[in-house]
């Protein structure tokens, strides 16, 4: 374990003892708010310090076993003890590092998934549909629910744009690194010469936040239009003006929703999506203003980030952020995404630990 992390843990251990003593102080006990705050801190520190104590004990066991190696009568036993102690130490160290990693409070939340067709015309829209199916299959495997908020179908299938809410514990934490650019290389069905085309889509994954954490939208900043629902091939055609288009005048963000037959429901969904898009736009602007800050290896999640290339002729998916290529394209497109998501999360955690080590190095 990096020496700077050990130093931090020693400091936390001192704080743990300090908090424990304060919780026994009658003056603190009489102050309910102060007592509550310290009790919460004590609970958080307890698991870390207990694990740290086990790690220190394992280090002492390793040193003792190494000293025993010089004794010919105990050499074989020492080797066995050394192997056991080193294995246990690595297990405890991994658990300890997991406890130290900063936690994203949004990881346990539901999320909104937005997929937009980019360059590539009809083929990009078809690929958007493929991506939506892929994420829907993945959600099914996790027993999550997928609720379409709004969609704009492509002329030849797929979607020019689709927004869905994914309801399930930990959905955002698993999918948040999907945000960014997704590129496909394949021969489109409309290609008569058999040439490989490259098309692109953008994906945005946003946490489902409580209303109090969303920006307050001034009604005077909204332009709301109603129109008659329609769909490719005559699907979902409605005879009333139930579809809603909301334009946020200050930002120029436009949201349409026509999936419900009720104008009221379409408006509610459109406003929910609009709030999230405004918040994401504010986050992006803030990131750009502080671009000098250390950039995470995984990327910021901006739409401009190139996440993956899906190469159909070779059956290969390449994640450019972590230089990972796998030849299991069909499985991934069928929703078996853990093979891509797990390495991303592990890389992100490694990056966090590196940041933690660098702070005092």
Order of alpha helices (4+ residues) and beta strands (2+ residues): alpha-alpha-alpha-alpha-beta-alpha-beta-beta-alpha-beta-beta-beta-beta-beta-alpha-beta-beta-beta-alpha-alpha
